[in-house]
Amino acid sequence: MKGSSPNEEATMTIRSYSPDDIEPVMVAWRSANALAHPFLSDTYVARSELEVRDLYIPNAETYVFEDGGKVVGFISLVGNEIGGLFLDPSRHGKGIGKALVDHAFAIKGPLKVEVFRDNRVGLPFYERNGFVLVAQELHQPTGQIVLKLAMPNC
């Protein structure tokens, strides 16, 4: 990990999600979602939280990032598409998101993702990591514009 000492790096791992991880995964989701999506209605966020917990996480291919035995973030994949990438905001800018994307890329090859146009956290992150715009559309449930991004050759 960039900026980590060898001792710190030894305590950081990416591993497959286990059902026991649901609470720390949801803590990361709630805090990162609030930061990245302040434009979403409370009603939509509450419905999304239930769907993430009960539908998406259990059915996606999910990997968690552990630091010192504590889950601080995750990436969920559906095929080669990132269905969700959420980190405890205190861990943003420390290379964890990139490590999760690199891990997913190593498994799946070039990746795709959808991100809200107004997401001032996620959109710049994906652009910095080589994703390019391939399409945009209206997200009917929210009235927001969603951008479809992909790694080159995807």
Beta strands, then each sheet from edge to edge (+ up, - down):
strand 1: 12-16
strand 2: 61-67
strand 3: 70-78
strand 4: 81-87
strand 5: 112-116
strand 6: 132-139
strand 7: 144-150
sheet 1: 1+ 2- 3+ 4- 5- 7+ 6-
end
